[in-house]
Amino acid sequence: MSKPKFLMLLVVLSIILGSVSMVSAQTATDLSLWVFVDRHGLFMQHQAERWNEVNPDRPINLTYEQIDYTQMHDNLLASLLVGTGAPDLADVEIKKFATFTKGVLHFIPLNDAIDPYRGDIIESRLAPYTANGNNYGIDYHLGSFVMYYNTAILEAAGVDVNSIRTWDDYIAAGQQVTQDTDGDGTPDVYMTTIETTDIFSTYPIMLMMGGGTYNAAGEIILDSPENVEALQFIQDLVYEYGIARPTSGGNHHAPDHYVDLVEGRVASLWMPQWYMTRFPDNMSSELAAVEVVRPMPIFEEGGYTTTMGGGTGTVITDQIDPSKIDLAKEFLAFAKLSYEANVALWTDLGFDPMRLDVYEDPALLIEMSDFSGEVPFTYIQAGLGNVAPEYTGPFYPEMATIFQTTALYDLIENQKSPEEVLAAALAELQAMGADVGG
């Protein structure tokens, strides 16, 4: 072949290869996402970049829009009801998810995309986003409940934090810790406080005792014996054992409560793992330095060891282009359930992963000066032996509102019986149209 012809061939090949490259660059599948937390959107974009590295033949161009919490959920619901305007994917907060299950559910089932990961994840975390036997959402974290102890207070009272394994141990320790140090007849240090305007003190106890709002069959079980026992236990911490009082400001995110913790008036509390960030961010580095994380106390051997609180599940709406569904499902599972993604849940977001196998990863096994120089994930993992599921349903948001506004105040401040409190809540749900059985 002559040199001119050879050069011409190279030019032609260059043009062809360039065209192929341009086509490849243009074949990225566009996916839209709505979030109400900007960090969630950034996390998902990072996962899309990782997807593209692993799957160069099926690239994704993920764009997200961050919208105010209430507005985003309202806009999403409206878009789904009118049949237009919804994104491909959307974050749905756990208390809001049930709202979308009333009537026609406009989310795509994710069962087949989740299936390859089921053996590695704590599957009960899928329960809040499950309806009609289908999984519709995947969370950003496990959100497991743990105990937070102020070791300075406990040690001053002669309590070894590592001796607390059961709730009986906790009560006994609390009776050592709860003291009237100034002689005015009222303890100025309590073992813990109970929320009256939020559900984080009470609801995990209900779940760990086998109760909750719904069961796996979608039936409302609010007045179950397990829930009665749980509410009685909470009330007894205040009035029988004397180791707890109502939370200042009503809940564990109130500024007054933060002050109580900083000034040493509260020795412990139970909250999800994500509350770890509140100590350095909302309180003080001095307090964070003496706090430790430990597993939840257990009620009995073989029972539930913890449960989950809070959360946001990412869903795929039925307004997505049908040709994108399989890719979107596979990407969503990859972004939330793969090993690397679960490591990133901690390194990027500070959340506890849903996969047990990553708890041994060096990225999680780090000492934290904020928590007494310990490795918190050692203790978080120790509490994951039997995680109580949380089932949601159409009237789950209304239940939470009832508990936050009247039920818990009646239980703690007005000392109404658990039976009376739960019966009143059930009557309110029934008046709203809930099928309460019986």
BELGI-V639920 format. One record per pair of residues at least 24 apart in sequence whose ideal C-beta (glycine too) atoms are under 7 Angstrom apart, sorted by the first residue. I is the first residue (numbers start at 1). J is the second residue. D is the distance in Angstrom with one decimal. If there is no record, write none. Layout:
BEGIN
I,J,D  I,J,D
END
This chain:
BEGIN
28,59,4.1  28,60,6.3  28,61,4.3  29,60,5.4  29,61,6.8  29,324,5.8  29,327,5.7  30,61,4.9  31,60,5.8  31,62,5.0  31,88,4.8  31,89,6.3  31,324,6.8  31,328,5.9  32,63,5.8  32,87,4.1  32,88,4.8  33,62,6.2  33,64,4.1  33,87,5.9  33,88,6.9  33,89,4.5  33,90,6.8  34,65,5.5  34,67,6.0  34,72,5.7  34,76,6.4  34,87,4.7  34,90,4.4  34,91,6.6  35,64,5.5  35,66,5.4  35,91,4.7  36,66,6.8  36,67,6.0  36,68,6.6  36,69,4.3  36,72,4.6  36,91,6.2  38,66,4.6  39,349,6.2  40,91,5.8  40,140,6.3  40,312,6.8  41,66,5.7  43,348,5.4  43,349,5.9  44,335,6.0  46,344,7.0  46,348,6.7  47,335,3.6  47,341,5.9  50,340,6.6  51,331,5.6  51,334,5.9  58,327,6.3  60,331,5.8  80,106,4.1  80,317,6.5  84,319,6.9  86,317,4.4  86,319,4.3  87,317,6.5  88,316,6.6  88,317,6.6  88,320,4.4  88,324,6.6  88,328,6.1  89,314,5.8  89,315,6.8  89,316,5.5  89,328,6.6  89,332,6.7  90,315,5.7  90,317,6.1  91,312,5.0  91,314,5.5  92,137,6.1  92,312,6.8  92,313,5.5  92,315,5.5  93,312,5.2  94,128,5.2  94,310,6.3  94,311,4.1  94,312,6.7  94,313,6.9  95,396,6.7  95,397,5.1  95,400,5.3  96,397,6.6  97,128,6.4  97,129,5.7  97,137,6.5  97,313,6.2  97,392,5.9  98,392,4.7  98,393,5.7  98,394,5.4  98,395,6.9  98,396,3.9  98,397,5.5  99,397,5.8  101,131,4.9  101,393,6.8  101,394,5.3  102,394,4.7  105,131,6.1  106,317,6.0  106,318,4.7  107,136,4.3  107,315,4.5  107,316,6.4  107,317,6.3  107,318,6.7  108,316,4.1  108,318,6.1  108,325,6.0  108,329,6.8  109,134,4.0  109,135,6.8  109,136,6.3  110,135,5.0  110,136,6.3  110,138,6.7  110,329,5.8  110,332,6.8  110,333,7.0  111,135,5.4  113,329,3.8  113,330,5.6  113,332,6.6  113,333,4.2  114,333,5.7  114,337,6.9  117,333,6.2  117,337,4.0  120,355,5.0  120,357,5.9  121,337,5.9  121,354,4.7  121,355,5.4  122,354,5.5  122,356,6.7  122,384,6.7  122,387,5.5  124,387,5.0  124,389,3.8  125,308,6.1  125,354,5.2  127,389,4.1  127,390,5.8  127,391,5.3  128,311,6.3  128,313,7.0  128,390,5.3  128,392,4.8  129,313,4.1  136,315,5.5  137,313,2.6  137,314,6.1  137,315,4.7  138,313,6.0  138,314,5.6  138,332,6.0  138,333,6.8  138,336,4.3  138,337,6.6  139,311,4.7  139,312,6.4  139,313,5.2  139,354,7.0  140,312,5.6  140,345,6.5  140,349,6.4  140,351,5.9  141,274,6.5  141,311,6.8  141,345,5.9  141,351,3.3  141,352,5.6  142,308,6.2  142,352,4.6  142,353,6.5  142,354,5.0  143,272,4.4  143,273,6.5  143,274,6.3  143,308,4.4  143,309,5.2  143,310,5.1  143,311,5.2  143,352,7.0  144,272,6.5  144,273,5.5  144,306,4.9  144,308,5.8  144,352,5.7  144,380,6.4  144,383,6.5  144,384,6.3  144,387,6.7  145,204,4.8  145,270,5.4  145,271,6.8  145,272,5.6  145,296,5.4  145,306,5.0  145,307,5.7  145,309,5.8  146,270,7.0  146,273,5.8  146,293,5.2  146,294,6.7  146,295,6.6  146,296,6.4  146,380,5.9  146,383,6.2  147,268,6.0  147,270,5.3  147,294,4.7  147,295,6.9  147,296,5.9  148,268,6.2  148,269,5.6  148,271,6.6  148,275,7.0  148,291,5.6  148,293,6.4  149,267,6.8  149,268,4.7  149,291,6.9  149,292,5.3  149,294,6.1  150,264,7.0  150,267,5.1  150,268,6.7  150,290,5.8  150,291,6.1  151,290,5.2  151,292,5.6  151,372,6.2  152,290,4.5  153,177,6.2  153,189,6.4  153,264,5.9  153,267,4.2  154,267,6.1  161,292,6.1  161,294,6.3  164,297,6.2  165,297,6.5  165,298,7.0  166,297,5.3  166,298,5.6  167,297,4.5  167,299,5.7  169,297,6.4  170,297,4.6  171,241,5.2  171,243,6.4  174,241,6.7  174,243,3.2  175,241,6.6  175,243,6.0  177,267,4.8  178,242,6.2  178,243,4.7  188,265,6.3  189,264,6.8  189,265,5.9  189,267,6.5  190,243,6.4  190,244,6.0  190,245,5.3  190,265,6.8  190,266,5.8  190,267,6.9  191,243,4.0  191,244,6.4  191,267,5.2  191,268,5.9  192,243,6.7  192,244,4.8  192,266,6.5  192,268,5.2  192,269,5.4  193,244,6.0  193,245,5.7  193,246,6.5  193,247,4.0  193,257,7.0  193,266,5.6  193,269,6.7  194,234,6.0  194,237,6.7  194,238,6.2  194,244,5.3  194,246,6.0  194,247,6.2  194,412,5.5  195,247,4.9  195,250,6.6  195,251,4.6  195,252,6.1  195,408,6.6  196,246,5.2  196,247,6.6  196,250,5.2  196,408,4.8  196,409,4.7  196,412,5.2  196,413,6.1  197,250,3.4  197,251,4.9  197,404,5.5  198,251,3.8  198,252,7.0  198,404,5.7  199,400,6.0  199,403,5.0  199,404,6.5  200,252,5.9  200,271,5.8  200,309,5.9  201,234,6.6  202,231,6.7  202,234,5.3  202,408,6.1  204,270,6.6  204,307,4.9  204,309,6.1  205,230,4.5  205,233,6.1  205,234,6.0  206,230,4.2  207,307,4.1  207,388,4.4  207,390,5.7  208,299,6.7  208,304,4.5  208,307,5.5  208,388,5.2  209,299,6.7  212,390,6.1  212,391,6.3  213,393,6.9  213,396,5.6  213,399,4.8  214,391,4.2  214,392,6.3  214,393,4.2  214,396,6.9  215,391,6.1  216,391,5.8  218,393,5.5  219,437,6.1  220,429,6.8  220,434,6.2  220,435,7.0  220,436,5.2  220,437,6.4  222,399,6.8  222,422,5.7  222,425,6.0  222,426,5.2  223,422,4.6  223,423,6.3  223,426,5.3  227,422,6.0  228,418,4.7  228,419,5.9  228,422,6.5  231,411,5.8  231,418,3.5  231,421,6.4  231,422,6.9  232,418,5.0  234,411,7.0  235,411,5.9  235,412,6.9  235,418,6.9  238,412,6.2  239,415,6.8  246,412,5.3  246,413,6.3  258,282,5.5  258,283,5.2  261,287,6.1  262,287,5.2  270,296,6.1  272,308,6.9  272,309,4.0  272,310,5.5  273,352,4.1  273,380,5.9  274,310,6.6  274,351,6.0  276,376,6.9  277,350,5.7  279,370,6.3  280,370,5.1  288,370,4.0  288,371,6.9  289,369,6.6  289,370,6.6  289,372,6.8  290,372,6.4  291,371,5.7  291,372,6.9  292,371,5.8  292,372,5.0  292,374,6.0  293,371,5.9  293,376,4.3  293,379,5.1  293,380,6.4  294,379,5.2  295,379,6.0  295,382,5.0  295,383,3.1  296,383,5.7  303,386,7.0  304,386,5.2  304,388,3.9  305,383,5.3  305,384,6.8  305,385,4.5  305,386,4.8  305,387,6.9  306,383,4.7  306,384,6.6  306,387,5.7  307,387,6.3  307,388,3.9  307,390,6.3  308,387,6.8  308,390,5.9  352,380,5.8  356,384,6.6  395,429,5.3  395,432,6.6  395,434,4.3  398,429,6.1  398,432,5.8  399,425,6.8  399,429,6.6  402,428,5.4
END
